[in-house]
């Protein structure tokens, strides 16, 4: 009978040790996941918002630059200007239309980053000269680069949190073994 009680106590000590370790891992994993999700959302939203602000400024400057009757411009100038606008990797397409709805330029950016699950949006601004509509500038944008950057940050967060989790878990395991379970085993041996 006494031997049975002792084996049950040893099992309960082992299960206490395992239970503590499992719950510690669980708490650290949940905390790590929450931190990674919050970080991912903050980085993604802030960077996308900054991109949208930058895009609105870019199209406003472009409309201001083209703010003369488009027939005064050489079509080659408008093509070169569209080429300059598409040097940005967030710009997907630039289209310049004159007042008669004729496409003067329709430039697609071949260097645009492609990624899954990204936003793509169009901004359309009228080109005005002396309160008269003389054309339209349509630009398409994507946040693919922001999405890829956010994914890289998420991966680095995962690696950092995983290494911290392992180091804390290892240190905790070592300290618990050394400070609690080894003295308990020694104490048990002295009484039996």
Buried (B, 14 or more C-beta within 10 A) or exposed (E): EEEEEEEEEEEEBEEEBEEBBEEBBEEBEEEBEEEBEEBBEEBBEEBBEEBBEEBEEBBEEBBEEBBBBBEEBEEEEBBEBBEEBBEBEBBBBBBBBBBEEEEBBEBEBEEBBEBEEBEEEEBEBEBBBEEEEBBBBBBBBBBBBBBBBBBEBBEEBBEEBEEEBEEEBEEBBEEBEEEBBEEEEEEEEEEE
